[in-house]
Structure formats: C-alpha cells, structure tokens
Amino acid sequence: MVLDQGELTQLMIMVELFDGVDKPASIAKNVGITIQGVNYHLKIMRKKGLVNDSNEISKEGFSVLESGLGSLREF
C-alpha cells in the first residue's frame, strides 16, 4: 500500500482520534495542519466511512489505520 499525502494526513488524524483527541483544533496542532485542513479531511473520511459524525473511528477506519501503519513500518 502506497500512501499519498492526503491518505497520510488522514492516517495521522486517525491516530489522533485513536489516542482520544477529538477536537479539530487539538488535532490540527498535533498534526501540523490548519483546523480547516482537519475539517476537510474529516469530511472526506466520513464520506469514505472511516469515521462517524462524532469523529469516532469505524470498523473500516480501524482496518485502514492498521493497514496504513503497517505500510509505514515497512517503509
């Protein structure tokens, strides 16, 4: 699995959500992007079914997170 910049950013956001960080401002600070960027990616991730409206990771999201982290380990 090769991650593009958007997918990598979404993976980083999911790691923050997994760690219990759910406020876009906190996620933005930790990831190093703007709040608008976080909201943009959360919207995309909702459409993909990776997170729900409460910014909780779905089963599909956990699968993507696990796969993405595995790809980073291999890199």
C-alpha positions in Angstrom: 0.0 0.0 0.0 1.5 3.3 -1.1 0.1 6.3 0.7 -0.3 9.7 -1.0 -0.1 12.9 1.0 -3.9 13.1 1.7 -4.0 9.5 2.9 -1.0 10.1 5.1 -2.7 13.1 6.7 -5.9 11.1 7.2 -3.9 8.4 8.8 -2.3 10.9 11.2 -5.7 12.3 12.0 -7.0 8.8 12.8 -4.0 8.2 15.1 -5.0 11.3 17.0 -8.6 10.1 17.2 -7.5 6.7 18.4 -5.5 8.5 21.1 -8.7 10.3 22.3 -8.0 13.7 20.7 -11.3 14.7 19.1 -11.3 18.4 18.8 -10.2 19.7 15.4 -8.0 22.5 16.9 -6.1 20.0 19.0 -5.7 17.6 16.1 -4.5 20.4 13.9 -1.9 21.4 16.4 -0.6 17.9 16.8 -0.6 17.0 13.1 0.8 20.4 12.0 -2.1 21.4 9.7 -4.8 24.0 9.9 -8.2 23.5 11.5 -9.7 23.9 8.1 -7.5 21.1 6.9 -8.6 18.8 9.7 -12.2 19.6 8.9 -11.7 18.9 5.2 -10.1 15.5 5.9 -12.7 14.6 8.5 -15.4 15.3 5.9 -13.6 13.1 3.3 -13.1 10.4 5.9 -16.8 10.5 6.8 -17.7 10.0 3.1 -15.4 7.0 3.0 -17.0 5.6 6.1 -13.7 5.8 8.1 -15.2 8.0 10.9 -18.7 8.7 12.1 -20.3 12.1 12.7 -18.9 12.1 16.3 -15.3 11.7 14.9 -15.1 8.1 16.2 -13.2 5.6 14.0 -15.4 3.0 12.3 -14.5 -0.7 11.8 -13.5 0.2 8.3 -11.4 3.1 9.7 -9.6 0.7 12.1 -8.8 -1.6 9.1 -7.4 1.3 7.1 -5.4 2.5 10.2 -3.9 -0.9 10.8 -3.0 -1.3 7.1 -1.6 2.2 6.9 0.6 1.8 10.0 1.8 -1.5 8.6 2.9 0.3 5.4 4.7 2.9 7.4 6.6 0.2 9.4 7.7 -1.4 6.1 8.9 2.0 4.7 
